[in-house]
Amino acid sequence: MIRTQIQLNEDLVKELKKIANLCDISIAELIRQCIRQHLKMIFVTNKEEQWKRASLLLGKFTTPDDDISERHDDYLKGAFK
């Protein structure tokens, strides 16, 4: 492992200590886990995972206009004017 120094404010350190104690791990391990999880959320490289995430959005949003699938270009032009 490579040693790295970071500066954290007191409130954040208190929260990290509390969570690390509850999980029975070191603060360093907790920070590594948090970074690993955050990177997974940000950088989705697997196409299957990308499709899975995108498909979760299907049907989540509605519009009062029934013709949005046919006139989406017109609506986009209006939105960017």
N, CA, C and O atoms as a Maestro MAE file, in Angstrom:
{
 s_m_m2io_version
 :::
 2.0.0
}

f_m_ct {
 s_m_title
 :::
 protein
 m_atom[324] {
  # First column is atom index #
  i_m_mmod_type
  r_m_x_coord
  r_m_y_coord
  r_m_z_coord
  i_m_residue_number
  s_m_chain_name
  s_m_pdb_residue_name
  s_m_pdb_atom_name
  i_m_atomic_number
  :::
  1 25 0.829 -1.183 0.000 1 A "MET " " N  " 7
  2 3 0.000 0.000 0.000 1 A "MET " " CA " 6
  3 2 0.868 1.239 0.000 1 A "MET " " C  " 6
  4 15 2.008 1.235 0.464 1 A "MET " " O  " 8
  5 25 0.293 2.295 -0.533 2 A "ILE " " N  " 7
  6 3 0.981 3.575 -0.556 2 A "ILE " " CA " 6
  7 2 0.388 4.452 0.538 2 A "ILE " " C  " 6
  8 15 -0.829 4.604 0.643 2 A "ILE " " O  " 8
  9 25 1.261 5.020 1.342 3 A "ARG " " N  " 7
  10 3 0.807 5.892 2.426 3 A "ARG " " CA " 6
  11 2 0.430 7.249 1.848 3 A "ARG " " C  " 6
  12 15 1.174 7.829 1.057 3 A "ARG " " O  " 8
  13 25 -0.733 7.745 2.252 4 A "THR " " N  " 7
  14 3 -1.239 9.027 1.768 4 A "THR " " CA " 6
  15 2 -1.737 9.844 2.938 4 A "THR " " C  " 6
  16 15 -2.354 9.307 3.859 4 A "THR " " O  " 8
  17 25 -1.474 11.136 2.910 5 A "GLN " " N  " 7
  18 3 -1.973 12.009 3.963 5 A "GLN " " CA " 6
  19 2 -3.129 12.832 3.424 5 A "GLN " " C  " 6
  20 15 -3.089 13.325 2.297 5 A "GLN " " O  " 8
  21 25 -4.156 12.974 4.244 6 A "ILE " " N  " 7
  22 3 -5.277 13.852 3.918 6 A "ILE " " CA " 6
  23 2 -5.621 14.659 5.165 6 A "ILE " " C  " 6
  24 15 -5.306 14.259 6.286 6 A "ILE " " O  " 8
  25 25 -6.263 15.785 4.955 7 A "GLN " " N  " 7
  26 3 -6.694 16.608 6.078 7 A "GLN " " CA " 6
  27 2 -8.212 16.572 6.141 7 A "GLN " " C  " 6
  28 15 -8.894 16.762 5.134 7 A "GLN " " O  " 8
  29 25 -8.731 16.326 7.332 8 A "LEU " " N  " 7
  30 3 -10.168 16.235 7.544 8 A "LEU " " CA " 6
  31 2 -10.572 17.181 8.669 8 A "LEU " " C  " 6
  32 15 -9.805 17.416 9.602 8 A "LEU " " O  " 8
  33 25 -11.778 17.717 8.569 9 A "ASN " " N  " 7
  34 3 -12.226 18.571 9.667 9 A "ASN " " CA " 6
  35 2 -12.658 17.700 10.855 9 A "ASN " " C  " 6
  36 15 -12.871 16.496 10.710 9 A "ASN " " O  " 8
  37 25 -12.781 18.319 12.011 10 A "GLU " " N  " 7
  38 3 -13.045 17.583 13.253 10 A "GLU " " CA " 6
  39 2 -14.371 16.822 13.218 10 A "GLU " " C  " 6
  40 15 -14.453 15.694 13.706 10 A "GLU " " O  " 8
  41 25 -15.402 17.433 12.646 11 A "ASP " " N  " 7
  42 3 -16.706 16.767 12.583 11 A "ASP " " CA " 6
  43 2 -16.641 15.484 11.767 11 A "ASP " " C  " 6
  44 15 -17.227 14.468 12.140 11 A "ASP " " O  " 8
  45 25 -15.928 15.541 10.655 12 A "LEU " " N  " 7
  46 3 -15.793 14.360 9.810 12 A "LEU " " CA " 6
  47 2 -15.021 13.259 10.524 12 A "LEU " " C  " 6
  48 15 -15.382 12.086 10.426 12 A "LEU " " O  " 8
  49 25 -13.974 13.619 11.233 13 A "VAL " " N  " 7
  50 3 -13.186 12.628 11.980 13 A "VAL " " CA " 6
  51 2 -14.046 11.971 13.056 13 A "VAL " " C  " 6
  52 15 -13.961 10.760 13.264 13 A "VAL " " O  " 8
  53 25 -14.874 12.760 13.740 14 A "LYS " " N  " 7
  54 3 -15.761 12.196 14.766 14 A "LYS " " CA " 6
  55 2 -16.709 11.168 14.149 14 A "LYS " " C  " 6
  56 15 -16.905 10.082 14.693 14 A "LYS " " O  " 8
  57 25 -17.297 11.532 12.999 15 A "GLU " " N  " 7
  58 3 -18.216 10.605 12.321 15 A "GLU " " CA " 6
  59 2 -17.493 9.337 11.872 15 A "GLU " " C  " 6
  60 15 -18.009 8.231 12.034 15 A "GLU " " O  " 8
  61 25 -16.298 9.504 11.309 16 A "LEU " " N  " 7
  62 3 -15.523 8.341 10.863 16 A "LEU " " CA " 6
  63 2 -15.179 7.427 12.036 16 A "LEU " " C  " 6
  64 15 -15.287 6.206 11.925 16 A "LEU " " O  " 8
  65 25 -14.766 8.014 13.159 17 A "LYS " " N  " 7
  66 3 -14.436 7.209 14.339 17 A "LYS " " CA " 6
  67 2 -15.657 6.433 14.821 17 A "LYS " " C  " 6
  68 15 -15.561 5.253 15.159 17 A "LYS " " O  " 8
  69 25 -16.801 7.105 14.849 18 A "LYS " " N  " 7
  70 3 -18.029 6.463 15.313 18 A "LYS " " CA " 6
  71 2 -18.382 5.260 14.422 18 A "LYS " " C  " 6
  72 15 -18.672 4.171 14.916 18 A "LYS " " O  " 8
  73 25 -18.351 5.479 13.122 19 A "ILE " " N  " 7
  74 3 -18.705 4.395 12.191 19 A "ILE " " CA " 6
  75 2 -17.670 3.283 12.222 19 A "ILE " " C  " 6
  76 15 -18.021 2.104 12.204 19 A "ILE " " O  " 8
  77 25 -16.400 3.651 12.270 20 A "ALA " " N  " 7
  78 3 -15.338 2.645 12.319 20 A "ALA " " CA " 6
  79 2 -15.472 1.774 13.570 20 A "ALA " " C  " 6
  80 15 -15.286 0.559 13.510 20 A "ALA " " O  " 8
  81 25 -15.791 2.396 14.688 21 A "ASN " " N  " 7
  82 3 -15.983 1.626 15.928 21 A "ASN " " CA " 6
  83 2 -17.172 0.680 15.818 21 A "ASN " " C  " 6
  84 15 -17.103 -0.470 16.250 21 A "ASN " " O  " 8
  85 25 -18.261 1.172 15.237 22 A "LEU " " N  " 7
  86 3 -19.443 0.313 15.064 22 A "LEU " " CA " 6
  87 2 -19.154 -0.880 14.151 22 A "LEU " " C  " 6
  88 15 -19.664 -1.979 14.363 22 A "LEU " " O  " 8
  89 25 -18.329 -0.641 13.136 23 A "CYS " " N  " 7
  90 3 -18.002 -1.700 12.169 23 A "CYS " " CA " 6
  91 2 -16.793 -2.520 12.598 23 A "CYS " " C  " 6
  92 15 -16.439 -3.498 11.941 23 A "CYS " " O  " 8
  93 25 -16.167 -2.128 13.685 24 A "ASP " " N  " 7
  94 3 -14.973 -2.804 14.207 24 A "ASP " " CA " 6
  95 2 -13.854 -2.858 13.173 24 A "ASP " " C  " 6
  96 15 -13.226 -3.897 12.969 24 A "ASP " " O  " 8
  97 25 -13.614 -1.704 12.518 25 A "ILE " " N  " 7
  98 3 -12.522 -1.578 11.569 25 A "ILE " " CA " 6
  99 2 -11.787 -0.268 11.845 25 A "ILE " " C  " 6
  100 15 -12.281 0.593 12.573 25 A "ILE " " O  " 8
  101 25 -10.615 -0.132 11.260 26 A "SER " " N  " 7
  102 3 -9.850 1.108 11.442 26 A "SER " " CA " 6
  103 2 -10.457 2.221 10.588 26 A "SER " " C  " 6
  104 15 -11.198 1.975 9.636 26 A "SER " " O  " 8
  105 25 -10.120 3.432 10.958 27 A "ILE " " N  " 7
  106 3 -10.573 4.574 10.161 27 A "ILE " " CA " 6
  107 2 -9.990 4.479 8.755 27 A "ILE " " C  " 6
  108 15 -10.672 4.785 7.777 27 A "ILE " " O  " 8
  109 25 -8.736 4.058 8.652 28 A "ALA " " N  " 7
  110 3 -8.105 3.923 7.341 28 A "ALA " " CA " 6
  111 2 -8.873 2.935 6.468 28 A "ALA " " C  " 6
  112 15 -9.103 3.195 5.287 28 A "ALA " " O  " 8
  113 25 -9.269 1.807 7.044 29 A "GLU " " N  " 7
  114 3 -10.027 0.818 6.270 29 A "GLU " " CA " 6
  115 2 -11.391 1.368 5.877 29 A "GLU " " C  " 6
  116 15 -11.858 1.134 4.762 29 A "GLU " " O  " 8
  117 25 -12.025 2.089 6.772 30 A "LEU " " N  " 7
  118 3 -13.318 2.697 6.459 30 A "LEU " " CA " 6
  119 2 -13.180 3.676 5.290 30 A "LEU " " C  " 6
  120 15 -14.011 3.685 4.382 30 A "LEU " " O  " 8
  121 25 -12.139 4.490 5.317 31 A "ILE " " N  " 7
  122 3 -11.919 5.445 4.234 31 A "ILE " " CA " 6
  123 2 -11.658 4.704 2.925 31 A "ILE " " C  " 6
  124 15 -12.180 5.099 1.883 31 A "ILE " " O  " 8
  125 25 -10.856 3.633 2.962 32 A "ARG " " N  " 7
  126 3 -10.618 2.844 1.746 32 A "ARG " " CA " 6
  127 2 -11.917 2.281 1.198 32 A "ARG " " C  " 6
  128 15 -12.156 2.322 -0.009 32 A "ARG " " O  " 8
  129 25 -12.762 1.752 2.085 33 A "GLN " " N  " 7
  130 3 -14.046 1.195 1.646 33 A "GLN " " CA " 6
  131 2 -14.941 2.268 1.034 33 A "GLN " " C  " 6
  132 15 -15.595 2.040 0.017 33 A "GLN " " O  " 8
  133 25 -14.963 3.436 1.663 34 A "CYS " " N  " 7
  134 3 -15.787 4.539 1.148 34 A "CYS " " CA " 6
  135 2 -15.306 4.977 -0.233 34 A "CYS " " C  " 6
  136 15 -16.116 5.192 -1.135 34 A "CYS " " O  " 8
  137 25 -14.006 5.107 -0.397 35 A "ILE " " N  " 7
  138 3 -13.454 5.512 -1.693 35 A "ILE " " CA " 6
  139 2 -13.758 4.462 -2.748 35 A "ILE " " C  " 6
  140 15 -14.166 4.792 -3.862 35 A "ILE " " O  " 8
  141 25 -13.558 3.194 -2.397 36 A "ARG " " N  " 7
  142 3 -13.836 2.099 -3.340 36 A "ARG " " CA " 6
  143 2 -15.302 2.129 -3.788 36 A "ARG " " C  " 6
  144 15 -15.596 2.010 -4.977 36 A "ARG " " O  " 8
  145 25 -16.207 2.288 -2.839 37 A "GLN " " N  " 7
  146 3 -17.635 2.326 -3.148 37 A "GLN " " CA " 6
  147 2 -17.976 3.544 -4.003 37 A "GLN " " C  " 6
  148 15 -18.761 3.447 -4.946 37 A "GLN " " O  " 8
  149 25 -17.394 4.669 -3.677 38 A "HIS " " N  " 7
  150 3 -17.660 5.890 -4.445 38 A "HIS " " CA " 6
  151 2 -17.176 5.744 -5.883 38 A "HIS " " C  " 6
  152 15 -17.868 6.146 -6.818 38 A "HIS " " O  " 8
  153 25 -15.995 5.172 -6.059 39 A "LEU " " N  " 7
  154 3 -15.470 4.968 -7.411 39 A "LEU " " CA " 6
  155 2 -16.351 4.023 -8.210 39 A "LEU " " C  " 6
  156 15 -16.536 4.216 -9.412 39 A "LEU " " O  " 8
  157 25 -16.890 3.015 -7.565 40 A "LYS " " N  " 7
  158 3 -17.805 2.101 -8.259 40 A "LYS " " CA " 6
  159 2 -19.048 2.842 -8.728 40 A "LYS " " C  " 6
  160 15 -19.552 2.586 -9.821 40 A "LYS " " O  " 8
  161 25 -19.541 3.756 -7.904 41 A "MET " " N  " 7
  162 3 -20.746 4.505 -8.264 41 A "MET " " CA " 6
  163 2 -20.474 5.456 -9.426 41 A "MET " " C  " 6
  164 15 -21.339 5.649 -10.281 41 A "MET " " O  " 8
  165 25 -19.294 6.045 -9.464 42 A "ILE " " N  " 7
  166 3 -18.985 7.050 -10.472 42 A "ILE " " CA " 6
  167 2 -18.578 6.424 -11.803 42 A "ILE " " C  " 6
  168 15 -19.043 6.854 -12.859 42 A "ILE " " O  " 8
  169 25 -17.736 5.437 -11.759 43 A "PHE " " N  " 7
  170 3 -17.160 4.879 -12.979 43 A "PHE " " CA " 6
  171 2 -17.743 3.510 -13.274 43 A "PHE " " C  " 6
  172 15 -17.217 2.490 -12.829 43 A "PHE " " O  " 8
  173 25 -18.828 3.495 -14.023 44 A "VAL " " N  " 7
  174 3 -19.444 2.243 -14.437 44 A "VAL " " CA " 6
  175 2 -18.842 1.891 -15.792 44 A "VAL " " C  " 6
  176 15 -19.101 2.571 -16.785 44 A "VAL " " O  " 8
  177 25 -18.049 0.841 -15.833 45 A "THR " " N  " 7
  178 3 -17.386 0.482 -17.084 45 A "THR " " CA " 6
  179 2 -18.054 -0.692 -17.774 45 A "THR " " C  " 6
  180 15 -17.877 -0.885 -18.977 45 A "THR " " O  " 8
  181 25 -18.801 -1.462 -17.047 46 A "ASN " " N  " 7
  182 3 -19.430 -2.651 -17.579 46 A "ASN " " CA " 6
  183 2 -20.723 -2.266 -18.301 46 A "ASN " " C  " 6
  184 15 -21.612 -1.660 -17.704 46 A "ASN " " O  " 8
  185 25 -20.826 -2.619 -19.593 47 A "LYS " " N  " 7
  186 3 -22.011 -2.262 -20.387 47 A "LYS " " CA " 6
  187 2 -23.275 -2.867 -19.795 47 A "LYS " " C  " 6
  188 15 -24.330 -2.232 -19.809 47 A "LYS " " O  " 8
  189 25 -23.184 -4.070 -19.281 48 A "GLU " " N  " 7
  190 3 -24.351 -4.713 -18.671 48 A "GLU " " CA " 6
  191 2 -24.831 -3.913 -17.467 48 A "GLU " " C  " 6
  192 15 -26.033 -3.728 -17.275 48 A "GLU " " O  " 8
  193 25 -23.899 -3.446 -16.669 49 A "GLU " " N  " 7
  194 3 -24.251 -2.638 -15.494 49 A "GLU " " CA " 6
  195 2 -24.847 -1.302 -15.921 49 A "GLU " " C  " 6
  196 15 -25.787 -0.815 -15.293 49 A "GLU " " O  " 8
  197 25 -24.308 -0.703 -16.989 50 A "GLN " " N  " 7
  198 3 -24.851 0.550 -17.490 50 A "GLN " " CA " 6
  199 2 -26.302 0.363 -17.930 50 A "GLN " " C  " 6
  200 15 -27.159 1.191 -17.621 50 A "GLN " " O  " 8
  201 25 -26.574 -0.722 -18.648 51 A "TRP " " N  " 7
  202 3 -27.942 -0.980 -19.105 51 A "TRP " " CA " 6
  203 2 -28.862 -1.210 -17.909 51 A "TRP " " C  " 6
  204 15 -29.994 -0.728 -17.886 51 A "TRP " " O  " 8
  205 25 -28.367 -1.950 -16.916 52 A "LYS " " N  " 7
  206 3 -29.163 -2.229 -15.724 52 A "LYS " " CA " 6
  207 2 -29.546 -0.927 -15.020 52 A "LYS " " C  " 6
  208 15 -30.698 -0.751 -14.624 52 A "LYS " " O  " 8
  209 25 -28.587 -0.021 -14.865 53 A "ARG " " N  " 7
  210 3 -28.864 1.256 -14.207 53 A "ARG " " CA " 6
  211 2 -29.821 2.107 -15.026 53 A "ARG " " C  " 6
  212 15 -30.730 2.732 -14.480 53 A "ARG " " O  " 8
  213 25 -29.612 2.129 -16.342 54 A "ALA " " N  " 7
  214 3 -30.486 2.935 -17.204 54 A "ALA " " CA " 6
  215 2 -31.902 2.383 -17.204 54 A "ALA " " C  " 6
  216 15 -32.865 3.149 -17.198 54 A "ALA " " O  " 8
  217 25 -32.037 1.065 -17.210 55 A "SER " " N  " 7
  218 3 -33.374 0.465 -17.264 55 A "SER " " CA " 6
  219 2 -34.171 0.729 -15.984 55 A "SER " " C  " 6
  220 15 -35.402 0.701 -16.005 55 A "SER " " O  " 8
  221 25 -33.488 0.981 -14.890 56 A "LEU " " N  " 7
  222 3 -34.185 1.310 -13.647 56 A "LEU " " CA " 6
  223 2 -34.921 2.645 -13.746 56 A "LEU " " C  " 6
  224 15 -35.842 2.907 -12.972 56 A "LEU " " O  " 8
  225 25 -34.519 3.484 -14.691 57 A "LEU " " N  " 7
  226 3 -35.150 4.789 -14.861 57 A "LEU " " CA " 6
  227 2 -36.383 4.736 -15.749 57 A "LEU " " C  " 6
  228 15 -37.187 5.669 -15.756 57 A "LEU " " O  " 8
  229 25 -36.537 3.646 -16.500 58 A "LEU " " N  " 7
  230 3 -37.673 3.543 -17.416 58 A "LEU " " CA " 6
  231 2 -38.993 3.655 -16.660 58 A "LEU " " C  " 6
  232 15 -39.228 2.941 -15.685 58 A "LEU " " O  " 8
  233 25 -39.840 4.551 -17.120 59 A "GLY " " N  " 7
  234 3 -41.153 4.730 -16.509 59 A "GLY " " CA " 6
  235 2 -41.158 5.555 -15.239 59 A "GLY " " C  " 6
  236 15 -42.215 5.746 -14.637 59 A "GLY " " O  " 8
  237 25 -40.009 6.049 -14.816 60 A "LYS " " N  " 7
  238 3 -39.929 6.815 -13.566 60 A "LYS " " CA " 6
  239 2 -40.457 8.241 -13.729 60 A "LYS " " C  " 6
  240 15 -40.876 8.863 -12.752 60 A "LYS " " O  " 8
  241 25 -40.438 8.756 -14.946 61 A "PHE " " N  " 7
  242 3 -40.804 10.146 -15.170 61 A "PHE " " CA " 6
  243 2 -41.996 10.222 -16.113 61 A "PHE " " C  " 6
  244 15 -42.159 9.390 -17.005 61 A "PHE " " O  " 8
  245 25 -42.807 11.218 -15.903 62 A "THR " " N  " 7
  246 3 -43.977 11.401 -16.753 62 A "THR " " CA " 6
  247 2 -43.986 12.820 -17.296 62 A "THR " " C  " 6
  248 15 -43.297 13.710 -16.796 62 A "THR " " O  " 8
  249 25 -44.779 12.999 -18.320 63 A "THR " " N  " 7
  250 3 -44.922 14.322 -18.924 63 A "THR " " CA " 6
  251 2 -46.384 14.533 -19.277 63 A "THR " " C  " 6
  252 15 -47.080 13.576 -19.616 63 A "THR " " O  " 8
  253 25 -46.856 15.753 -19.206 64 A "PRO " " N  " 7
  254 3 -48.254 15.996 -19.570 64 A "PRO " " CA " 6
  255 2 -48.476 15.904 -21.080 64 A "PRO " " C  " 6
  256 15 -49.617 15.814 -21.535 64 A "PRO " " O  " 8
  257 25 -47.390 15.926 -21.857 65 A "ASP " " N  " 7
  258 3 -47.513 15.865 -23.313 65 A "ASP " " CA " 6
  259 2 -47.469 14.414 -23.777 65 A "ASP " " C  " 6
  260 15 -46.508 13.698 -23.494 65 A "ASP " " O  " 8
  261 25 -48.500 13.980 -24.486 66 A "ASP " " N  " 7
  262 3 -48.558 12.593 -24.954 66 A "ASP " " CA " 6
  263 2 -47.683 12.342 -26.169 66 A "ASP " " C  " 6
  264 15 -47.445 11.189 -26.530 66 A "ASP " " O  " 8
  265 25 -47.203 13.399 -26.804 67 A "ASP " " N  " 7
  266 3 -46.457 13.220 -28.047 67 A "ASP " " CA " 6
  267 2 -44.948 13.383 -27.870 67 A "ASP " " C  " 6
  268 15 -44.237 13.638 -28.842 67 A "ASP " " O  " 8
  269 25 -44.459 13.239 -26.658 68 A "ILE " " N  " 7
  270 3 -43.046 13.521 -26.404 68 A "ILE " " CA " 6
  271 2 -42.117 12.572 -27.162 68 A "ILE " " C  " 6
  272 15 -41.034 12.982 -27.578 68 A "ILE " " O  " 8
  273 25 -42.516 11.321 -27.350 69 A "SER " " N  " 7
  274 3 -41.646 10.402 -28.077 69 A "SER " " CA " 6
  275 2 -41.563 10.758 -29.551 69 A "SER " " C  " 6
  276 15 -40.577 10.435 -30.213 69 A "SER " " O  " 8
  277 25 -42.582 11.416 -30.065 70 A "GLU " " N  " 7
  278 3 -42.585 11.803 -31.474 70 A "GLU " " CA " 6
  279 2 -41.960 13.185 -31.691 70 A "GLU " " C  " 6
  280 15 -41.339 13.435 -32.724 70 A "GLU " " O  " 8
  281 25 -42.126 14.075 -30.715 71 A "ARG " " N  " 7
  282 3 -41.677 15.458 -30.899 71 A "ARG " " CA " 6
  283 2 -40.540 15.843 -29.945 71 A "ARG " " C  " 6
  284 15 -40.393 17.017 -29.603 71 A "ARG " " O  " 8
  285 25 -39.737 14.862 -29.513 72 A "HIS " " N  " 7
  286 3 -38.688 15.142 -28.526 72 A "HIS " " CA " 6
  287 2 -37.691 16.181 -29.021 72 A "HIS " " C  " 6
  288 15 -37.196 16.982 -28.228 72 A "HIS " " O  " 8
  289 25 -37.382 16.183 -30.340 73 A "ASP " " N  " 7
  290 3 -36.448 17.180 -30.868 73 A "ASP " " CA " 6
  291 2 -37.001 18.597 -30.710 73 A "ASP " " C  " 6
  292 15 -36.273 19.522 -30.349 73 A "ASP " " O  " 8
  293 25 -38.287 18.754 -30.982 74 A "ASP " " N  " 7
  294 3 -38.911 20.074 -30.837 74 A "ASP " " CA " 6
  295 2 -38.856 20.542 -29.386 74 A "ASP " " C  " 6
  296 15 -38.579 21.710 -29.114 74 A "ASP " " O  " 8
  297 25 -39.120 19.631 -28.460 75 A "TYR " " N  " 7
  298 3 -39.098 19.990 -27.040 75 A "TYR " " CA " 6
  299 2 -37.669 20.358 -26.607 75 A "TYR " " C  " 6
  300 15 -37.477 21.304 -25.845 75 A "TYR " " O  " 8
  301 25 -36.677 19.614 -27.092 76 A "LEU " " N  " 7
  302 3 -35.287 19.936 -26.753 76 A "LEU " " CA " 6
  303 2 -34.890 21.305 -27.292 76 A "LEU " " C  " 6
  304 15 -34.252 22.087 -26.587 76 A "LEU " " O  " 8
  305 25 -35.259 21.600 -28.529 77 A "LYS " " N  " 7
  306 3 -34.966 22.919 -29.091 77 A "LYS " " CA " 6
  307 2 -35.564 24.017 -28.234 77 A "LYS " " C  " 6
  308 15 -34.917 25.029 -27.965 77 A "LYS " " O  " 8
  309 25 -36.797 23.817 -27.807 78 A "GLY " " N  " 7
  310 3 -37.462 24.810 -26.947 78 A "GLY " " CA " 6
  311 2 -36.770 24.959 -25.615 78 A "GLY " " C  " 6
  312 15 -36.673 26.064 -25.081 78 A "GLY " " O  " 8
  313 25 -36.291 23.861 -25.075 79 A "ALA " " N  " 7
  314 3 -35.640 23.895 -23.758 79 A "ALA " " CA " 6
  315 2 -34.297 24.616 -23.803 79 A "ALA " " C  " 6
  316 15 -33.893 25.243 -22.824 79 A "ALA " " O  " 8
  317 25 -33.603 24.528 -24.940 80 A "PHE " " N  " 7
  318 3 -32.270 25.129 -25.035 80 A "PHE " " CA " 6
  319 2 -32.283 26.543 -25.603 80 A "PHE " " C  " 6
  320 15 -31.219 27.135 -25.786 80 A "PHE " " O  " 8
  321 25 -33.463 27.104 -25.888 81 A "LYS " " N  " 7
  322 3 -33.533 28.486 -26.375 81 A "LYS " " CA " 6
  323 2 -33.424 29.456 -25.237 81 A "LYS " " C  " 6
  324 15 -33.463 30.667 -25.453 81 A "LYS " " O  " 8
  :::
 }
 m_bond[323] {
  # First column is bond index #
  i_m_from
  i_m_to
  i_m_order
  :::
  1 1 2 1
  2 2 3 1
  3 3 4 2
  4 3 5 1
  5 5 6 1
  6 6 7 1
  7 7 8 2
  8 7 9 1
  9 9 10 1
  10 10 11 1
  11 11 12 2
  12 11 13 1
  13 13 14 1
  14 14 15 1
  15 15 16 2
  16 15 17 1
  17 17 18 1
  18 18 19 1
  19 19 20 2
  20 19 21 1
  21 21 22 1
  22 22 23 1
  23 23 24 2
  24 23 25 1
  25 25 26 1
  26 26 27 1
  27 27 28 2
  28 27 29 1
  29 29 30 1
  30 30 31 1
  31 31 32 2
  32 31 33 1
  33 33 34 1
  34 34 35 1
  35 35 36 2
  36 35 37 1
  37 37 38 1
  38 38 39 1
  39 39 40 2
  40 39 41 1
  41 41 42 1
  42 42 43 1
  43 43 44 2
  44 43 45 1
  45 45 46 1
  46 46 47 1
  47 47 48 2
  48 47 49 1
  49 49 50 1
  50 50 51 1
  51 51 52 2
  52 51 53 1
  53 53 54 1
  54 54 55 1
  55 55 56 2
  56 55 57 1
  57 57 58 1
  58 58 59 1
  59 59 60 2
  60 59 61 1
  61 61 62 1
  62 62 63 1
  63 63 64 2
  64 63 65 1
  65 65 66 1
  66 66 67 1
  67 67 68 2
  68 67 69 1
  69 69 70 1
  70 70 71 1
  71 71 72 2
  72 71 73 1
  73 73 74 1
  74 74 75 1
  75 75 76 2
  76 75 77 1
  77 77 78 1
  78 78 79 1
  79 79 80 2
  80 79 81 1
  81 81 82 1
  82 82 83 1
  83 83 84 2
  84 83 85 1
  85 85 86 1
  86 86 87 1
  87 87 88 2
  88 87 89 1
  89 89 90 1
  90 90 91 1
  91 91 92 2
  92 91 93 1
  93 93 94 1
  94 94 95 1
  95 95 96 2
  96 95 97 1
  97 97 98 1
  98 98 99 1
  99 99 100 2
  100 99 101 1
  101 101 102 1
  102 102 103 1
  103 103 104 2
  104 103 105 1
  105 105 106 1
  106 106 107 1
  107 107 108 2
  108 107 109 1
  109 109 110 1
  110 110 111 1
  111 111 112 2
  112 111 113 1
  113 113 114 1
  114 114 115 1
  115 115 116 2
  116 115 117 1
  117 117 118 1
  118 118 119 1
  119 119 120 2
  120 119 121 1
  121 121 122 1
  122 122 123 1
  123 123 124 2
  124 123 125 1
  125 125 126 1
  126 126 127 1
  127 127 128 2
  128 127 129 1
  129 129 130 1
  130 130 131 1
  131 131 132 2
  132 131 133 1
  133 133 134 1
  134 134 135 1
  135 135 136 2
  136 135 137 1
  137 137 138 1
  138 138 139 1
  139 139 140 2
  140 139 141 1
  141 141 142 1
  142 142 143 1
  143 143 144 2
  144 143 145 1
  145 145 146 1
  146 146 147 1
  147 147 148 2
  148 147 149 1
  149 149 150 1
  150 150 151 1
  151 151 152 2
  152 151 153 1
  153 153 154 1
  154 154 155 1
  155 155 156 2
  156 155 157 1
  157 157 158 1
  158 158 159 1
  159 159 160 2
  160 159 161 1
  161 161 162 1
  162 162 163 1
  163 163 164 2
  164 163 165 1
  165 165 166 1
  166 166 167 1
  167 167 168 2
  168 167 169 1
  169 169 170 1
  170 170 171 1
  171 171 172 2
  172 171 173 1
  173 173 174 1
  174 174 175 1
  175 175 176 2
  176 175 177 1
  177 177 178 1
  178 178 179 1
  179 179 180 2
  180 179 181 1
  181 181 182 1
  182 182 183 1
  183 183 184 2
  184 183 185 1
  185 185 186 1
  186 186 187 1
  187 187 188 2
  188 187 189 1
  189 189 190 1
  190 190 191 1
  191 191 192 2
  192 191 193 1
  193 193 194 1
  194 194 195 1
  195 195 196 2
  196 195 197 1
  197 197 198 1
  198 198 199 1
  199 199 200 2
  200 199 201 1
  201 201 202 1
  202 202 203 1
  203 203 204 2
  204 203 205 1
  205 205 206 1
  206 206 207 1
  207 207 208 2
  208 207 209 1
  209 209 210 1
  210 210 211 1
  211 211 212 2
  212 211 213 1
  213 213 214 1
  214 214 215 1
  215 215 216 2
  216 215 217 1
  217 217 218 1
  218 218 219 1
  219 219 220 2
  220 219 221 1
  221 221 222 1
  222 222 223 1
  223 223 224 2
  224 223 225 1
  225 225 226 1
  226 226 227 1
  227 227 228 2
  228 227 229 1
  229 229 230 1
  230 230 231 1
  231 231 232 2
  232 231 233 1
  233 233 234 1
  234 234 235 1
  235 235 236 2
  236 235 237 1
  237 237 238 1
  238 238 239 1
  239 239 240 2
  240 239 241 1
  241 241 242 1
  242 242 243 1
  243 243 244 2
  244 243 245 1
  245 245 246 1
  246 246 247 1
  247 247 248 2
  248 247 249 1
  249 249 250 1
  250 250 251 1
  251 251 252 2
  252 251 253 1
  253 253 254 1
  254 254 255 1
  255 255 256 2
  256 255 257 1
  257 257 258 1
  258 258 259 1
  259 259 260 2
  260 259 261 1
  261 261 262 1
  262 262 263 1
  263 263 264 2
  264 263 265 1
  265 265 266 1
  266 266 267 1
  267 267 268 2
  268 267 269 1
  269 269 270 1
  270 270 271 1
  271 271 272 2
  272 271 273 1
  273 273 274 1
  274 274 275 1
  275 275 276 2
  276 275 277 1
  277 277 278 1
  278 278 279 1
  279 279 280 2
  280 279 281 1
  281 281 282 1
  282 282 283 1
  283 283 284 2
  284 283 285 1
  285 285 286 1
  286 286 287 1
  287 287 288 2
  288 287 289 1
  289 289 290 1
  290 290 291 1
  291 291 292 2
  292 291 293 1
  293 293 294 1
  294 294 295 1
  295 295 296 2
  296 295 297 1
  297 297 298 1
  298 298 299 1
  299 299 300 2
  300 299 301 1
  301 301 302 1
  302 302 303 1
  303 303 304 2
  304 303 305 1
  305 305 306 1
  306 306 307 1
  307 307 308 2
  308 307 309 1
  309 309 310 1
  310 310 311 1
  311 311 312 2
  312 311 313 1
  313 313 314 1
  314 314 315 1
  315 315 316 2
  316 315 317 1
  317 317 318 1
  318 318 319 1
  319 319 320 2
  320 319 321 1
  321 321 322 1
  322 322 323 1
  323 323 324 2
  :::
 }
}
